[in-house]
Amino acid sequence: MNRLLLTFLLAICWLSGYSAKLTPYIPKENPLGIGVIVCPGGSYFWLDKEIEGFYVAEWLCQNGIAAFVLEYSHGGWGAFAYHLRTKGRTFPAGFNDLSNTLDSVRAHAADYGIRPERVGCMGFSAGGHLVMHAAEQLAGTSKSPSFVAPMYPVVSMTHPCTHKRSRRGLLGEFPKRSMKDSLSLENHVPDNCAPVFLMNCDDDPVVNYYNSVLLDSALTAHGVPHQYEHYRTGGHGFGSSAEMTTPEAIQWKERFLDWIKRLFEK
């Protein structure tokens, strides 16, 4: 391959990946003082910033909840296309971004009109894996999210239902067995995990529905307070958009609002 062309492709691989950024959506009134860090999906290679990020944040904001769209570390289109490992953008870069963002949002809670003890995370697909991993790893610490909502999430890195593209985006081409084990969420749910709102669809064509079944079973076994919204139809990648899913699956939005209000209206 021409050396100039190769240099150009390598530059694309580097520039197309990571751009850590936080976009806040602050409602005029937030009676319960809730904040949600929104993590879009994208197989840890890219981010669906609009459908699973900005649109979701706008919906939360319209319902009196502060939202913060996090553009966390990810490999980038170049890494996906050319199978190159973008150093500093695979695990634990995204986790570190989310952990730091939790600290930052809480530190500026007064500016955002939220309560620092009511800051949680919502993630979609690979973003669902990210927020649930944070809930497991940070459980029992001051950094722990107050709640998490993994939506049609990637869960396992070892089970036959594994979403292999997300595993490659997170851990590279040839991950060690120990790393795959440590990032299989179903095996590391702590008893003191934050409350969880879990949602998925049986007909999901991208992430096998059994990922959520594994997580639900683990949450149940450890006595973690959670609500599992399990729909027959709905697909994948729809975020909060009714036009991209079924009337059945879009019910998750009202169910989530009911759940979060019950959580903090006690």
Protein Blocks (a to p, Z undefined) as FASTA:
>chain_A
ZZklmmmmmmmmmmmmcccdddddddfbdfkopacddddeeehmaccfklmmmmmmmmmm
mnopacdddddddebjklmmnopacehiaccklmmmmmmmmmmmmmmmmmnopafklccc
ddehjlmmmmmmmmmmmgoiaklcfbdcdehiafbfkbmklcfklmmmmnojbdcfklmm
mmmmklmccfkbccddddddfklckbgfklmmmmmmmmmmnopacdddddfbebjoklja
fklmcfklmmmmmmmmmmmmmmmmZZ
